[in-house]
Amino acid sequence: MIKTAPDAYQDIRDAVRALCAEFPDEYHRKIDEQRAYPEAFVDALTKAGWLAALIPAEYGGSGLGLTEASVIMEEINRSGGNSGACHGQMYNMGTLLRHGSTAQKELYLPKIASGEWRLQSMGVTEPSTGTDTTKIKTTAVKKGDRYVINGQKVWISRVQHSDWMILLARTTPLAEVRKKSEGMSIFMVDLRQAEKTGMTVRPIPNMVNHETNELFFENLEIPEANLIGQEGQGFKYILDGLNAERTLIAAECIGDGYWFLDRVTKYVSERVVFGRAIGHNQGVQFPIAEAYIEVEAANLMRYKACALFDAGQHCGGEANMAKYLAAKASWEAANACIQFHGGFGFANEYDVERKFRETRLYQVAPISTNLILSYVAEHLLGLPRSF
Ligand SMILES: Cc1cc2nc3c(=O)[nH]c(=O)nc-3n(C[C@H](O)[C@H](O)[C@H](O)COP(=O)(O)OP(=O)(O)OC[C@H]3O[C@@H](n4cnc5c(N)ncnc54)[C@H](O)[C@@H]3O)c2cc1C
């Protein structure tokens, strides 16, 4: 492994690394080739309590901060695994924790902490509205003590490996609200129940082994008790959770970045061409050194975002910038890694092409790079809003 500065989280790193070491490259490679779900890996992480890091101790979690949680995600990705299979379990419950009633928290959080229930899915994106979330067309109409859901979602991840989903739907038509961000609400959806009573799941085959789906709702009825917080405030609740999600995904990208750097530095030190290891050539060294600098810089912003979040301060700028820098840095590291593996970078057995595909996702999801630039321009630089 390349050297990284020691930090205060070495115990967590060592413990997560030890667990991940039981799931070597061959495991993740096979799962990827079969387009299967890493059930044994996710189970082991759950049983060890790592996915319940952010759930307070009173609800059965370990009550750690975002900083520690981010170290867990980083180590999973640095081990060669992919947190994308399970990161939702760590942060989706934040909406419940911050905005759910006491009864809801007591009902859901202990079961999520133990892993008895998975809350791995969050249904926001729709095919006809994309990033323009306030225009979502999925509706939830109150009928007695139930809400009736109609509409469509796209790219909704881990639905087949989750028990519950957090769903964003319009409860008041856009034309009738004062501000376009109002009139949307968040619901807990019992996925297995919903599949029998009005929700159709259509998997989307895609570039990475990421279980993601189109969802179709036709008169799906859910109990009013499944509404989280106040009706009409759901968009605000979703936004509250995004800073944690972005920071954790930044940490995953940093883990990927170090994985690529670990692999490429080892490979170029061993691969002999023209009578010496290719790592002697500055043309080989410099892109690797550049990627290392970028990963290290992204890491600083990740810790800054975590520290602000854990102190209860606003961290929208830092969370977005950490995600931007980390996704870019891991992509630079991925490019250097595949390039200096030559042809072998394309062979499945080296795992580089798999990690290359996995890390590419993070410049598009869960928020695309352009939208982060637009956030920074508007909110940090005070430039005019462009849309
Ligand atoms: C594998 C995968 C898993 C996902 N999982 C989930 C999930 O679990 N839940 C969920 O709700 N969503 C999920 N998503 C959706 C993801 O969040 C969106 O794909 C992402 O936010 C981009 O939205 P879009 O695809 O609709 O792109 P669009 O909004 O159509 O944008 C397309 C491109 O245009 C650019 N663009 C758009 N508007 C502007 C503008 N004003 N200025 C400059 N550029 C602009 C964007 O940057 C982007 O590159 C997932 C997506 C993928 C690929």
The ligand as a Gaussian input file, in Angstrom:
#p B3LYP/6-31G(d) Opt

LIG

0 1
 C      -26.177000       3.774000     -11.633000
 C      -27.080000       4.896000     -11.187000
 C      -27.704000       4.789000      -9.952000
 C      -28.589000       5.783000      -9.530000
 N      -29.275000       5.633000      -8.351000
 C      -30.276000       6.511000      -8.037000
 C      -31.123000       6.282000      -6.900000
 O      -30.943000       5.312000      -6.163000
 N      -32.131000       7.159000      -6.665000
 C      -32.379000       8.226000      -7.461000
 O      -33.306000       8.968000      -7.202000
 N      -31.569000       8.485000      -8.551000
 C      -30.541000       7.649000      -8.854000
 N      -29.742000       7.877000      -9.953000
 C      -30.029000       9.026000     -10.805000
 C      -28.928000      10.084000     -10.731000
 O      -29.012000      10.781000      -9.520000
 C      -29.100000      10.959000     -11.972000
 O      -28.767000      10.163000     -13.103000
 C      -28.232000      12.190000     -11.923000
 O      -28.625000      13.029000     -10.889000
 C      -28.321000      12.939000     -13.246000
 O      -29.661000      13.124000     -13.603000
 P      -30.173000      12.670000     -15.060000
 O      -29.654000      11.313000     -15.340000
 O      -31.641000      12.847000     -15.123000
 O      -29.457000      13.673000     -16.023000
 P      -30.032000      15.032000     -16.602000
 O      -30.627000      15.865000     -15.528000
 O      -30.853000      14.689000     -17.791000
 O      -28.684000      15.711000     -17.067000
 C      -27.908000      15.161000     -18.144000
 C      -26.610000      15.938000     -18.242000
 O      -26.887000      17.301000     -18.507000
 C      -26.237000      18.134000     -17.553000
 N      -27.111000      19.227000     -17.170000
 C      -28.424000      19.177000     -16.847000
 N      -28.875000      20.401000     -16.536000
 C      -27.825000      21.252000     -16.660000
 C      -27.649000      22.643000     -16.478000
 N      -28.657000      23.421000     -16.080000
 N      -26.411000      23.174000     -16.688000
 C      -25.383000      22.396000     -17.070000
 N      -25.491000      21.074000     -17.262000
 C      -26.701000      20.503000     -17.062000
 C      -25.957000      17.252000     -16.344000
 O      -24.828000      17.715000     -15.675000
 C      -25.793000      15.887000     -16.944000
 O      -24.440000      15.635000     -17.232000
 C      -28.813000       6.916000     -10.360000
 C      -28.149000       7.018000     -11.588000
 C      -27.289000       6.028000     -12.007000
 C      -26.627000       6.153000     -13.360000

